[in-house]
Amino acid sequence: MSEWSAEAPQPVLEAREVGRNFVQGPSTLEVLRGVALAVGSAERLAIIGASGSGKTTLLQILGGLDRPTRGQVLIDGRDIHSLSERERAALRNRTLGFVYQFHHLLPEFSALENVAMPLLVRRTKVAEARARARELLERVGLGARLSHRPHQLSGGERQRAAVARALVTQPKIVLADEPTGNLDGANAEAVFKLMLELNHERGTSLIVVTHDPRLAARMDRVYELDDGRLRERTATAPRGGASGSAA
């Protein structure tokens, strides 16, 4: 359970007694049970747990991509699952960024076009969208790769482009599902360090699902999902552990 003090600022994201069931023939599988979580501005959280424990399901519900069977998810005090699909999509585009284990870049577009895409969806002027995408790609070390398509980029470069795409709209929260799980050790370290640096610089809250305890230990709080229940594990490293180059 995560308690939020009445004196504290309103959390940017809050889950209240979230449950999720899946019906499988005559049986019902209870994947999430009474999950409660409150995330403050610029805070960074890790969610760990065994494969199949429901971590991705929880992240999808927090991001409005799946509906809970019961409970609420509030972003800036609004219950996102009470909104229409159009309103929910607009809220995701305006407030959330997503990073996945596989980059999900569109193969027919360049790195610049991929990163600019979320801004174009919200009808930002093309010149402004491209300028903001270029700025972020340069920030993540891909200034010389703007015109390259995903197949022309290395695995680490593709994931850095995906991080840039998640941040280009200046979201309040980034939800990351095993963002380094498909990378070798060096690239995983570079991408994760980059995410922590951008979290520190831009004040974006960060929720990361990871199997890697070394990455989890560098977050503000660590939660474990087990038997459908989310429990806080331990205090972690102090803020400021994101310093250093992500090149």
Residue, then its C-alpha position, 0 to 999 in steps of 0.5 A: m500500500s502507498e499512503w499519500s499525506a494530505e499535506a503533500p502536493q497532489p501526486v501526478l499519478e495515483a492508483r487506488e485499489v486497482g484490481r485486474n482479472f482475466v477470464q480463462g474459460p470457466s476460471t478467473l485469474e486475478v492478476l492484480r489485487g488492491v494495488a495502491l500507488a502514489v507518484g510525486s513530481a520528478e519521483r522515480l520508481a522501480i517495479i520488480g517481480a517474477s515473469g508473469s507476475g503482472k508488471t506489464t499489465l499494471l503498467q498498461i493500466l497506469g498508462g490508460l492502455d488497459r482498463p482495471t476490473r476495479g479501482q481507479v487510476l488518477i493522473d493530475g486528479r482525473d480518473i483516466h478510466s472514466l474518460s472517453e477513448r478520445e479523451r484518454a488518448a489525448l491525455r496520454n499524448r499530453t501527459l505520458g511517455f512510454v518506453y518499451q523493451f523493443h523500441h517500436l520505432l516506425p521502420e519507414f521513418s527516419a529517427l527525426e521523423n519518429v521522434a517528432m511523431p507524437l508532436l505531429v499527432r497533437r498538431t504541433k507545427v511541423a517546423e517546431a516538431r522537427a526542431r524539438a525532435r532534433e534538440l532531443l536527438e542531439r541531447v541523446g547523442l544521435g545528432a549525426r543520425l537524424s536521417h537514419r531509419p531504424h534498421q540503420l541504427s544500432g540497438g543502443e541507438r534505437q533505444r536512445a531514439a525511443v527515449a527521446r520520442a517518449l520525452v519530446t512532448q515534455p510529459k509529466i510521467v514516463l512509463a518504461d517496460e524493461p527499457t534495457g532488457n534487450l540491450d547488452g550491458a554497456n548499452a543498457e547502462a548508457v540508456f538507463k543513465l540517460m533516462l535518469e539524467l533526463n528525469h533529473e533535468r526535466g523533472t519528469s516522473l519515472i516508473v520503470v519495470t525491470h528485472d535488473p536489481r542493479l537498475a532498480a537500486r538506483m531509483d527513489r523507491v522499489y516496489e515488488l509485485d507478488d501474487g497480485r499485490l504491490r509492496e514497497r521493498t526498500a529505500t534506495a540510492p539518494r537523488g543525484g546518482a544519475s550524473g555522468s555521460a550517457a554516450 
